[in-house]
Amino acid sequence: MHSIHQQMGGEQIGGAAAGSIATGKLRRPAEQPRRVLIVDDDPGYCLRLADLVADEGFDVETAVTGREAIDAGRRRRFDLLIVDWMLCDDLDGFDVADALRATTPEVETILITGYPTPALSAKAVGSRVRAVVYKPFEPDELLGTIHRVLDDE
C-alpha cells in the first residue's frame, strides 16, 4: 500500500499497513472488505479520510451531507459509519447514525468533531455511538479506534 502525505488537521498523515478484516464473531473472506461510510461536510477532508481508511483495506464510500449519507445507507449496508457531529445540512451525526441504524441495526458508529462539549459527551454516552474522536487527530488514533470498534463487535 502507498503512503499518504497530506495535511489533516495540522498533522501529517503517514502510510498505513493493511488492516485486519476479521470481525469478533465472523471471519470474512479477504475478498470482502468491511464497508465504511465516511461523512464530513468538508469534501477535501472527507476524501483524505477516505484515502486513509481505504489504505487499511476497507471498502469506503463518502458523503458530504447527512441526506447523502442516509441515501447511501438505503442503497448499501455498511459495517461502520464515521460521521462528523456538525454537518452543513439540518442533520447532525447522531441523526445520520440513527437513520442508518433503522435499516442496518448492526452498523457501528464513530463520531468525529472539532467541537468537544460536555453535552456532546453526555449524548454520545447515552447513544449507540461507540467512540468519539476529536479533531485534529493523528491518523493512527482514528485507525486504532476503527479497529477497536470493529474487532469488539
C-alpha positions in Angstrom: 0.0 0.0 0.0 1.2 3.5 -0.7 1.7 6.2 1.9 -0.5 9.3 2.1 1.3 12.6 2.6 -1.4 15.2 3.0 -2.2 17.6 5.8 -5.1 16.7 8.0 -5.9 19.0 10.9 -2.4 20.2 11.0 -0.9 16.7 11.4 1.0 14.8 8.7 -0.6 11.6 7.5 1.7 8.6 7.2 1.3 5.3 5.5 -0.7 2.5 7.0 -0.2 -1.2 7.0 -3.0 -3.5 5.7 -5.7 -3.9 8.3 -7.4 -6.9 9.7 -10.8 -7.6 8.3 -11.8 -10.2 10.9 -14.9 -9.4 12.9 -15.3 -10.5 16.5 -18.0 -13.0 15.5 -17.5 -13.9 11.9 -14.5 -14.1 9.6 -15.0 -12.5 6.2 -13.1 -13.8 3.2 -10.3 -11.5 2.3 -12.1 -10.5 -0.9 -15.0 -9.0 1.1 -13.6 -6.0 2.9 -15.5 -4.2 5.6 -17.7 -1.4 4.3 -17.2 2.1 5.8 -19.2 5.2 5.2 -17.4 8.5 6.0 -19.5 11.7 6.3 -17.9 15.1 6.7 -19.2 18.4 5.1 -15.6 19.4 4.1 -15.2 17.4 0.8 -11.4 17.6 0.8 -11.2 16.4 4.4 -13.7 13.7 3.7 -11.6 12.4 0.8 -8.4 12.4 2.8 -10.1 10.4 5.5 -11.4 8.0 2.8 -7.9 7.5 1.4 -6.5 6.8 4.8 -9.2 4.2 5.6 -9.1 2.6 2.2 -5.4 2.2 2.5 -6.2 0.0 5.5 -8.1 -2.4 3.2 -11.7 -1.1 3.8 -14.3 -0.5 1.1 -15.0 3.2 1.6 -17.9 5.4 0.4 -18.2 9.1 1.3 -21.0 11.7 1.7 -20.8 15.4 2.5 -24.3 15.8 3.9 -26.5 13.9 6.2 -29.0 13.3 3.5 -26.4 11.9 1.1 -25.3 9.6 3.9 -28.8 8.3 4.6 -29.3 7.7 0.9 -26.1 5.7 0.7 -27.3 3.7 3.7 -30.5 2.9 1.8 -28.5 1.6 -1.2 -26.0 -0.4 0.7 -25.2 -2.0 4.0 -22.2 -0.5 6.0 -20.3 -2.1 8.8 -19.0 1.3 10.1 -20.2 4.9 10.0 -17.6 7.6 10.6 -19.5 10.8 10.8 -18.8 14.4 11.8 -21.1 15.7 14.6 -21.8 19.0 12.9 -22.9 18.8 9.3 -23.9 21.6 6.9 -27.5 20.4 6.4 -30.3 20.2 9.0 -29.0 16.8 10.3 -26.1 16.1 12.7 -24.0 13.0 13.1 -26.4 11.5 15.7 -29.3 11.9 13.2 -27.4 10.1 10.5 -26.4 7.3 12.9 -30.0 6.8 14.0 -31.2 6.7 10.4 -28.6 4.2 9.3 -29.4 2.0 12.3 -33.0 1.9 11.3 -32.1 -0.1 8.2 -28.8 -1.7 9.4 -29.1 -2.2 13.2 -25.6 -3.6 13.5 -23.8 -0.6 12.0 -21.1 0.7 14.3 -20.6 4.5 14.7 -17.6 6.6 15.3 -18.3 10.3 15.8 -15.7 12.9 14.8 -15.7 16.5 15.9 -13.7 19.6 16.3 -16.1 20.9 18.9 -15.9 18.8 22.1 -18.5 19.8 24.7 -19.9 18.2 27.8 -23.3 18.0 26.1 -21.8 16.1 23.2 -20.0 13.7 25.5 -23.2 13.1 27.5 -25.2 12.5 24.4 -22.6 10.1 23.0 -22.6 8.1 26.2 -26.4 7.8 26.1 -26.5 6.8 22.4 -25.1 3.8 20.5 -22.0 5.8 19.3 -19.1 3.5 20.1 -16.4 6.2 20.1 -15.8 10.0 19.7 -12.6 11.2 18.1 -11.7 14.9 18.5 -10.2 16.8 15.6 -7.4 17.3 14.9 -6.4 13.8 15.4 -3.4 11.6 14.4 -4.2 9.1 11.6 -3.1 6.3 13.9 -5.7 7.4 16.5 -8.5 7.1 14.1 -7.3 3.8 12.6 -6.8 2.3 16.1 -10.3 3.4 17.0 -11.7 1.8 13.8 -10.0 -1.5 14.5 -11.1 -1.5 18.2 -14.7 -0.8 17.3 -14.9 -3.4 14.6 -13.0 -6.0 16.5 -15.2 -5.6 19.5 -18.5 -6.3 17.6 
